[in-house]
Amino acid sequence: MSECEHASRLGAYHDGELPEAWAADVERHVSGCSACAAELDRLRALSRVCQSAAKPQMSPAAIERLQMKMEGLPGLGLRRMAEAVAACAASILVICTAATAVFFTGREPVQAASQWEVTAVSGQGAETSGASAEDQIASWLVQDLSGKGGHE
């Protein structure tokens, strides 16, 4: 294959994948470049050989065996990929939550979570009108999960 700048477009030209303007440019170039013309002839000859080759035939039994062996494979790969993506997403969520807690409260995430949990479990101050929204929600969640919320 030549080092010509148009050589990289010959395959796409041969396959009819170039826009009309580029295809016309390659046609003009090939008429004056013997290296590219030879490469295009080689691609055309290769296509003729591939088209004339006999296509192998599989027996119905062989096709059935192949299908049975392949049935479980795509699902496993897809499931593993989905699990990996879910794990990455969960990690990103945890990191962003911790960073948000540090940014907005100015405290370490564990300290912020501990205070929230203590308030929620003890129920102190959650019923007062001055309670924060987080404290009120925590209190409701604890009541709901403990069965004291009346929402069994």
C-alpha positions in Angstrom: 0.0 0.0 0.0 1.3 3.4 -0.9 2.1 6.3 1.4 -0.3 8.6 -0.6 -2.6 10.8 1.4 -5.6 9.3 -0.5 -4.7 5.7 0.2 -6.6 5.7 3.5 -9.8 6.5 1.6 -9.5 3.8 -1.0 -11.3 1.1 1.0 -14.2 3.5 1.8 -14.3 4.6 -1.8 -14.4 0.9 -3.0 -17.3 0.2 -0.6 -19.3 3.2 -1.7 -19.0 4.8 1.8 -17.6 8.2 0.8 -19.7 11.4 0.3 -20.0 12.3 -3.4 -17.5 15.2 -3.2 -14.8 12.9 -1.6 -15.5 10.1 -4.0 -15.1 12.4 -7.0 -11.8 13.6 -5.5 -10.6 10.0 -5.1 -11.6 9.2 -8.7 -9.6 12.2 -10.0 -6.6 11.2 -7.8 -6.7 7.5 -8.9 -6.6 8.4 -12.5 -3.2 10.1 -12.0 -1.7 8.0 -9.2 -0.5 4.5 -10.2 0.0 3.3 -6.6 -3.6 4.1 -5.6 -4.9 2.7 -8.9 -3.1 -0.6 -8.2 -4.4 -0.7 -4.7 -8.0 -0.1 -5.9 -7.6 -2.9 -8.5 -6.3 -5.2 -5.7 -9.4 -4.3 -3.6 -11.7 -5.0 -6.5 -10.0 -8.4 -7.2 -10.2 -9.4 -3.5 -14.0 -8.5 -3.6 -14.5 -10.7 -6.7 -12.7 -13.6 -5.0 -14.8 -13.3 -1.8 -18.0 -13.1 -3.8 -17.2 -16.2 -5.8 -16.1 -18.3 -2.8 -18.4 -21.1 -1.8 -20.3 -20.4 1.4 -19.9 -23.2 3.9 -23.1 -24.8 5.0 -23.8 -26.1 8.5 -26.1 -29.0 9.1 -29.3 -28.3 11.1 -27.9 -30.4 14.0 -24.6 -28.4 14.1 -26.6 -25.1 14.1 -28.7 -26.4 17.0 -25.7 -27.4 19.0 -24.1 -24.0 18.4 -27.2 -22.2 19.5 -27.5 -24.3 22.6 -23.9 -23.5 23.6 -24.3 -19.8 22.9 -27.6 -19.3 24.8 -26.0 -18.7 28.2 -23.0 -16.7 27.0 -24.4 -13.3 26.1 -26.5 -13.1 29.3 -23.6 -13.7 31.5 -21.4 -11.1 29.9 -24.2 -8.6 29.9 -25.0 -9.3 33.5 -21.4 -9.0 34.6 -21.1 -5.7 32.7 -24.3 -4.4 34.3 -23.1 -5.4 37.8 -19.8 -3.6 37.2 -21.6 -0.5 35.9 -24.0 -0.6 38.9 -21.0 -0.9 41.3 -19.3 2.1 39.7 -22.5 4.1 39.9 -23.0 3.2 43.6 -19.4 4.3 44.3 -19.9 7.6 42.6 -23.1 8.1 44.5 -21.4 7.4 47.9 -18.5 9.7 47.1 -20.7 12.5 45.9 -23.0 12.2 49.0 -20.0 12.3 51.3 -18.5 15.3 49.4 -21.8 17.1 49.6 -22.1 16.5 53.3 -18.6 17.9 53.9 -19.2 20.8 51.6 -22.6 21.9 53.1 -22.1 21.0 56.8 -18.4 21.6 57.1 -18.2 18.4 59.1 -16.9 14.9 58.2 -19.6 12.7 56.7 -19.5 10.2 59.6 -20.0 13.0 62.1 -22.9 14.4 60.2 -24.5 11.0 59.7 -24.1 10.1 63.4 -25.8 13.3 64.6 -28.6 12.7 62.2 -29.1 9.1 63.3 -29.0 10.0 67.0 -31.6 12.6 66.5 -33.7 10.2 64.5 -33.5 7.3 66.9 -34.0 9.3 70.1 -36.8 11.4 68.6 -35.6 14.4 70.6 -36.6 17.7 69.0 -38.1 16.1 65.9 -41.7 17.0 66.9 -40.9 20.6 67.7 -41.6 23.3 65.2 -37.9 24.3 65.2 -36.7 20.9 64.0 -34.8 20.8 60.8 -36.3 19.1 57.8 -33.7 16.3 58.1 -34.6 15.7 61.7 -38.3 15.6 60.9 -37.8 13.2 58.0 -35.6 11.0 60.2 -38.2 10.9 62.9 -40.9 9.9 60.5 -38.7 7.2 59.0 -37.9 5.7 62.4 -41.6 5.8 63.4 -42.6 4.2 60.1 -40.0 1.4 60.2 -40.7 0.7 63.9 -44.4 0.3 63.2 -45.3 3.3 65.4 -46.2 5.4 62.4 -49.6 3.8 61.8 -48.7 2.7 58.3 -48.4 -1.0 58.7 
